[in-house]
Amino acid sequence: MLRKILIGLAVFIALVFVWNASWRVTPPADAKVALIAHRGVHQTFDNNGLGNDGCSAERIETPTHGFFENTLPSMEAAFAAGADIVEFDIHPTTDGQLAVLHDWTLDCHTEASGVTREQSMAFLKTLDIAYGYTADGGKTFPFRGQGVGMMPELREVLAAFPEGRFLVNFKSNEQREADMLAAVVNDDPVWRAEIWGVYGGDPPTMRAQQLLGIDNAWTRKATIDCVTQYAGLGWTGYVPGPCHNTRIMLPINVAPWLWGWPNLLLERMHAAGSEVILLGAFEAGDPGTSGIDTLEELAKVPQGFDGYIWTNRIEVIGPALKGTPEGV
């Protein structure tokens, strides 16, 4: 009896793995990879142990170019290198505008201090956003003085790139950020077309999706719920509710552990109205912005991958994938 049970169990397990085998699905002939340039072309840094409140400017790698994150020149360079979408971050200001800056406070990148959203845009325009960059632990600051006045306001970005597509990151849970974004982009039909997607805290993200009719909207919680529930239930072919009609940010070292990766999983997600955004490898202490940033990591992307690649090094990945001019 025990032998029959073990044989039956082995057959069941084999059937589960066959049912979830990637080779059951052929990648679509028109599969296309789209590139999301995180922060535009920027000074890259070591993510290990950084956390959400760490200062990235204090740990940049040896500079190879003179671009600064979330600025108009960095976005222009990203599009030139092959970005389909450029990601940036916004903060409301005390004078009713939306500043484009990653950090919650000014202490890391600029010569000022305090919470970003507690300042006026007029004041933010006086700051040097390259003030804090150092690659040698504070011995030298190679870009000081070069970033004065370069923090853009949202309208400047949208006006500068009428053909561009952008992913907006809400830095808080304040619903008013979505209301402000909608008020800006509704002023011009071209600007609405530029907002490819939004993500971040649940209240502003869901509000922006409602106000602007954005398909590409997701939150961190929804992504985690999708991945964990699919890991537990996906062997049946079932796609859980959090995986429907969304965009799923999936680390490249987590993806192979999910049922049907890559071809079958992508087919299931597409059938549920969802797309996969492939990130770099997840590591403990990583704040969640690792990208496909090297040619070695790019080589790990499956052939026929039909989705999005998130990168912090569009100047490297864009030319390799799309044949755009090398360098920036």
C-alpha positions in Angstrom: 0.0 0.0 0.0 2.8 2.4 0.9 4.5 1.7 -2.4 1.3 2.5 -4.3 1.0 5.7 -2.4 4.5 6.8 -3.1 4.1 5.9 -6.8 0.9 7.8 -7.0 2.5 10.8 -5.3 5.5 10.7 -7.7 3.1 10.6 -10.7 1.2 13.5 -9.3 4.3 15.6 -8.7 5.5 14.8 -12.2 2.2 15.8 -13.7 2.3 19.1 -11.8 5.7 19.9 -13.2 4.7 19.0 -16.7 1.5 21.1 -16.4 3.7 24.0 -15.4 6.6 23.5 -17.8 7.7 26.5 -19.7 8.3 24.5 -22.9 4.5 24.0 -23.2 4.3 27.5 -24.5 6.2 29.0 -27.5 7.2 32.7 -27.0 5.2 35.0 -29.3 6.8 35.7 -32.6 6.3 39.4 -32.0 7.8 39.4 -28.4 9.2 42.7 -27.6 11.3 44.0 -24.7 10.7 47.6 -23.5 13.3 49.4 -21.4 12.5 51.4 -18.3 15.3 53.7 -17.3 15.2 54.2 -13.6 16.1 57.9 -12.7 17.4 58.4 -16.3 21.1 58.2 -16.8 22.6 58.8 -13.4 25.5 58.2 -11.1 25.2 54.6 -10.0 25.9 53.5 -6.5 26.2 50.4 -4.2 22.8 49.3 -3.0 24.0 46.8 -0.4 22.7 47.8 3.0 21.5 51.2 1.8 18.0 50.9 2.9 15.2 53.4 2.2 16.8 56.2 4.2 20.4 55.8 3.2 22.3 58.4 1.2 23.1 57.2 -2.3 25.2 60.2 -3.1 27.8 59.2 -0.5 28.5 55.9 -2.2 28.6 56.5 -5.9 30.8 54.5 -8.1 33.7 56.2 -9.9 32.0 58.6 -12.3 32.1 57.7 -16.0 29.8 60.6 -17.1 28.4 63.9 -15.8 24.7 63.2 -15.6 22.6 63.6 -12.5 19.4 61.6 -11.7 16.0 63.0 -12.4 17.2 66.0 -14.5 16.3 67.0 -18.0 19.8 66.1 -19.4 19.7 62.7 -17.8 16.3 62.0 -19.3 17.4 63.2 -22.7 20.4 60.9 -22.6 18.3 58.0 -21.4 15.9 58.3 -24.4 18.9 58.6 -26.7 20.4 55.4 -25.3 17.2 53.4 -26.1 14.8 53.9 -23.1 11.2 53.4 -24.0 10.1 54.8 -20.6 12.0 57.0 -18.1 11.1 56.7 -14.4 11.2 59.7 -12.0 9.9 60.8 -8.6 7.7 63.7 -7.6 7.1 65.7 -4.4 4.5 68.4 -3.8 5.9 71.8 -2.8 4.5 74.5 -0.6 3.7 76.7 -3.6 1.6 74.0 -5.3 4.0 72.5 -7.8 5.6 69.1 -8.2 9.3 68.9 -7.8 11.1 66.0 -9.5 13.6 64.6 -7.0 14.1 61.1 -5.6 14.9 61.8 -1.9 12.4 62.5 0.8 14.9 65.0 2.3 17.4 67.4 0.8 20.3 66.4 3.1 21.9 63.8 0.8 22.3 65.4 -2.6 22.1 69.1 -1.9 23.7 71.7 0.4 20.3 72.2 2.2 18.5 70.1 4.8 14.9 69.4 5.6 12.0 67.6 4.1 11.7 68.1 0.3 7.9 68.7 0.3 8.2 71.3 3.0 10.0 73.7 0.6 8.8 76.0 -2.2 9.8 75.2 -5.8 11.4 78.6 -5.9 13.8 77.6 -3.1 14.5 74.2 -4.6 15.5 75.8 -7.8 18.4 77.6 -6.0 20.0 74.3 -4.8 22.9 72.3 -6.2 21.6 68.8 -6.7 25.1 67.5 -7.3 26.5 68.9 -4.1 26.7 65.6 -2.1 28.2 63.2 -4.7 31.4 61.5 -3.6 33.1 58.3 -4.7 35.9 58.3 -2.1 34.1 58.6 1.2 34.0 62.4 1.2 37.6 63.2 0.3 36.4 64.9 -3.0 33.1 66.1 -4.3 33.7 66.1 -8.1 30.3 67.6 -9.2 29.8 70.4 -6.7 28.6 73.5 -8.4 27.5 71.7 -11.5 23.9 71.0 -10.4 22.7 74.4 -9.4 19.1 75.1 -10.6 18.8 71.7 -12.2 16.0 70.2 -10.1 13.0 70.3 -12.6 9.4 70.9 -11.9 7.0 68.3 -13.5 5.7 70.8 -16.1 9.3 71.3 -17.3 9.8 67.6 -17.9 6.5 67.2 -19.8 7.1 70.3 -21.9 10.7 69.2 -22.8 9.8 65.7 -24.1 6.4 65.8 -26.0 7.2 62.4 -27.5 8.5 60.9 -24.2 6.9 58.3 -22.0 7.3 58.5 -18.2 6.7 56.4 -15.1 5.9 58.5 -12.1 6.8 57.4 -8.6 4.7 58.8 -5.7 6.9 59.1 -2.7 4.1 59.2 -0.1 0.7 57.8 0.7 -0.9 61.2 0.2 -3.9 61.1 -2.3 -3.4 64.8 -3.0 -0.3 64.0 -5.1 -2.5 62.2 -7.6 -4.9 65.1 -7.7 -2.0 67.5 -8.4 -0.6 65.2 -11.1 -4.0 65.0 -12.8 -4.4 68.8 -12.6 -1.1 69.2 -14.4 -1.5 66.7 -17.2 -5.1 67.6 -17.9 -3.9 71.1 -18.9 -2.5 69.6 -22.1 -3.6 66.5 -24.0 0.0 65.9 -25.0 1.1 65.8 -21.4 -1.5 63.2 -20.6 -0.1 60.9 -23.3 3.4 61.2 -21.7 2.3 59.6 -18.4 2.8 55.9 -19.2 2.3 54.8 -15.7 2.3 55.5 -11.9 3.4 53.5 -8.9 4.1 53.9 -5.2 1.8 54.3 -2.2 -1.7 52.9 -2.6 -3.8 56.0 -2.1 -2.1 58.2 -4.8 -1.5 55.4 -7.2 -5.1 54.1 -7.2 -6.4 57.7 -7.3 -4.2 58.5 -10.3 -5.4 55.4 -12.1 -9.0 56.5 -11.6 -8.5 60.1 -12.6 -6.3 59.6 -15.6 -7.5 56.1 -16.8 -3.9 54.7 -16.5 -3.5 51.0 -17.2 0.1 50.9 -15.9 -0.5 51.4 -12.2 0.7 49.2 -9.3 1.8 49.3 -5.7 4.4 47.4 -3.8 1.9 45.6 -1.7 -0.1 44.4 -4.7 3.1 43.1 -6.3 4.1 41.2 -3.1 0.6 39.7 -2.8 0.7 38.6 -6.4 4.1 36.9 -6.2 3.5 35.2 -2.9 0.0 34.0 -3.8 1.0 32.8 -7.2 4.0 30.9 -5.7 1.5 29.0 -3.5 -1.3 28.5 -5.9 0.1 28.9 -9.4 0.9 25.2 -9.8 -2.8 24.7 -10.4 -2.8 27.2 -13.2 -4.8 29.6 -11.1 -3.8 33.3 -11.3 -4.7 35.1 -8.0 -6.6 38.3 -8.0 -3.6 40.6 -7.1 -2.0 39.4 -10.4 -4.8 40.7 -12.6 -4.7 43.9 -14.6 -1.5 45.1 -13.1 2.3 45.4 -13.6 4.4 42.9 -11.6 8.0 43.9 -10.7 9.8 40.6 -10.5 13.5 40.2 -9.5 15.4 38.0 -12.0 16.6 35.6 -9.3 13.1 35.2 -8.0 11.4 34.6 -11.3 12.8 31.1 -11.9 11.1 29.9 -8.7 7.6 30.8 -10.0 5.4 28.3 -11.8 5.9 28.2 -15.5 8.8 30.7 -15.8 9.3 32.1 -18.3 7.0 31.3 -21.2 4.0 29.8 -19.4 4.1 32.4 -16.6 4.1 35.2 -19.0 1.2 33.7 -21.0 -0.8 33.4 -17.8 -0.1 36.9 -16.7 -0.9 38.3 -20.2 -4.2 36.4 -20.1 -4.9 38.1 -16.8 -4.2 41.5 -18.3 -0.8 41.9 -16.6 2.8 42.6 -17.7 6.0 41.6 -16.0 8.8 44.2 -15.3 12.0 42.3 -14.8 14.3 43.7 -12.1 17.8 42.9 -11.1 18.6 40.3 -8.5 16.9 40.8 -5.1 19.3 40.8 -2.1 18.5 41.4 1.6 18.8 45.1 2.5 18.0 46.1 -1.1 15.5 48.9 -1.2 14.0 47.4 -4.3 15.5 49.4 -7.2 18.1 46.9 -8.5 18.0 46.7 -12.2 19.4 44.7 -15.1 22.5 46.8 -15.2 25.3 44.7 -16.7 25.7 42.6 -19.9 26.1 39.5 -17.7 22.7 40.2 -16.1 21.2 41.0 -19.5 22.3 37.6 -20.8 20.1 36.0 -18.1 17.0 37.5 -19.6 15.2 34.6 -21.3 15.1 34.4 -25.1 11.7 35.6 -26.3 11.0 37.6 -23.1 7.9 39.7 -23.8 7.8 42.4 -21.2 9.8 45.2 -19.5 13.3 45.4 -18.3 14.1 47.8 -15.4 17.7 49.2 -15.6 19.8 51.7 -13.7 22.4 51.7 -16.6 20.4 52.5 -19.7 23.6 53.8 -21.3 24.9 50.2 -21.1 21.8 48.1 -21.6 20.1 50.2 -24.3 23.0 50.0 -26.8 23.5 46.3 -26.2 19.8 45.5 -26.7 18.7 48.0 -29.3 21.9 48.9 -31.1 21.7 52.6 -30.1 25.0 54.6 -29.9 27.2 53.4 -27.1 28.1 55.7 -24.3 26.4 59.0 -23.3 
